Amino acid sequence: MQAIGQSAERQSFIDFVVAGRRYAVRVQELQDIIRHEEITRVPNAGAHVEGLIVYLGRIVPVLNLRGLFRLHGRERGSEGRIMVVRRLEQTAGLMIDDVKQVIAFSEIQPPPDSMRGVEGRYFTGVGMSAGEAVGLLKLDEVLIPERERIG
């Protein structure tokens, strides 16, 4: 990731929507965007773990960003998608409502104080697109299993 406050022209991001809010991940972290599939529920999984899917012959956890970020809004439906992302050795599906575009931000700012609470650790910064703030996800934090967050 480019340094906060510096030019990010060379990095492309996938801009997507969850509960009416815009987020983005680096294009290099995206593997695929698929329609919702049958998700197998997992007993005693973290509150934001929706379950598991089989993706290209591998079992992949699906995370509910709405639950992770404590957002309200449209619940999962047939219109939603699963964005399959990979960071280092971890692959996961992220439940999203819509994909907007591939975007390059001219500048990335640090997350505002309002994002620095419990959820603030999930963001590397904020970019602006058409006058709207787009939260840039820090997948290293988003993909950490719940049991590792608590200790």
SVG drawing of the C-alpha trace seen along z (x, -y; Angstrom):
<svg xmlns="http://www.w3.org/2000/svg" viewBox="-33 -16 38 46">
<polyline fill="none" stroke="black" stroke-width="0.4" points="0.0,0.0 1.3,-3.5 2.1,-5.7 -0.9,-7.5 -1.4,-11.0 0.8,-10.2 -0.1,-9.7 -1.8,-6.3 -2.1,-6.8 -0.4,-3.5 -2.6,-1.4 -6.0,-0.2 -8.8,0.7 -12.1,2.5 -14.9,0.2 -17.8,2.0 -20.9,1.4 -22.0,2.9 -25.1,1.5 -25.0,-1.7 -21.4,-2.4 -18.4,-2.3 -15.3,-0.3 -12.4,0.9 -9.7,3.5 -6.6,3.5 -7.1,5.2 -4.1,7.5 -6.1,8.9 -9.1,9.8 -9.5,13.3 -13.1,13.4 -16.6,12.0 -19.3,14.6 -23.0,14.9 -24.1,16.0 -23.8,19.7 -25.1,22.2 -23.3,21.2 -22.7,24.0 -23.2,22.6 -20.5,23.4 -21.5,23.9 -19.8,21.6 -18.1,19.6 -17.4,15.9 -20.4,13.5 -19.3,12.2 -18.5,15.6 -21.4,16.5 -20.1,20.0 -18.2,21.9 -18.4,22.3 -16.5,24.5 -14.6,22.3 -12.6,23.9 -12.4,27.1 -11.3,25.4 -13.2,24.7 -13.3,21.0 -14.8,19.1 -17.3,16.3 -17.3,13.2 -20.2,10.9 -18.8,7.4 -22.2,6.0 -21.8,7.9 -18.1,7.2 -18.6,3.5 -21.9,3.5 -23.8,2.0 -27.5,2.1 -29.2,2.0 -30.2,4.5 -29.7,8.0 -28.2,10.7 -30.3,11.5 -30.1,13.0 -28.7,9.6 -25.6,9.7 -22.2,11.1 -19.3,12.8 -16.0,11.1 -13.3,13.8 -10.1,12.1 -6.6,13.4 -4.0,11.8 -0.8,13.6 -1.8,17.2 -5.4,16.5 -8.4,16.7 -11.9,15.7 -15.2,14.6 -16.6,11.2 -20.4,10.7 -21.0,7.5 -24.1,5.8 -22.8,4.4 -19.6,3.8 -19.1,0.2 -15.9,-0.1 -12.1,0.2 -10.7,-3.0 -7.4,-4.7 -7.3,-7.3 -5.1,-10.4 -4.5,-10.5 -5.2,-8.3 -5.9,-10.0 -5.6,-8.4 -8.8,-7.1 -10.8,-9.9 -11.2,-9.7 -14.7,-8.3 -13.2,-5.2 -10.5,-4.7 -12.7,-3.0 -13.2,0.8 -13.6,0.9 -10.8,-1.5 -8.2,1.3 -9.9,2.7 -8.9,-0.3 -5.7,-1.5 -7.1,-4.8 -9.8,-6.7 -10.0,-7.7 -12.4,-10.1 -14.5,-9.3 -17.2,-11.6 -17.3,-13.4 -17.9,-10.2 -15.5,-8.7 -14.3,-5.1 -12.9,-3.1 -9.8,-1.1 -9.9,2.3 -6.9,3.7 -7.4,7.4 -4.6,8.4 -7.1,7.4 -10.4,8.3 -9.2,11.9 -7.9,12.6 -9.9,15.4 -12.1,14.2 -10.3,16.4 -7.0,14.6 -8.7,11.1 -9.7,11.9 -6.3,12.6"/>
</svg>
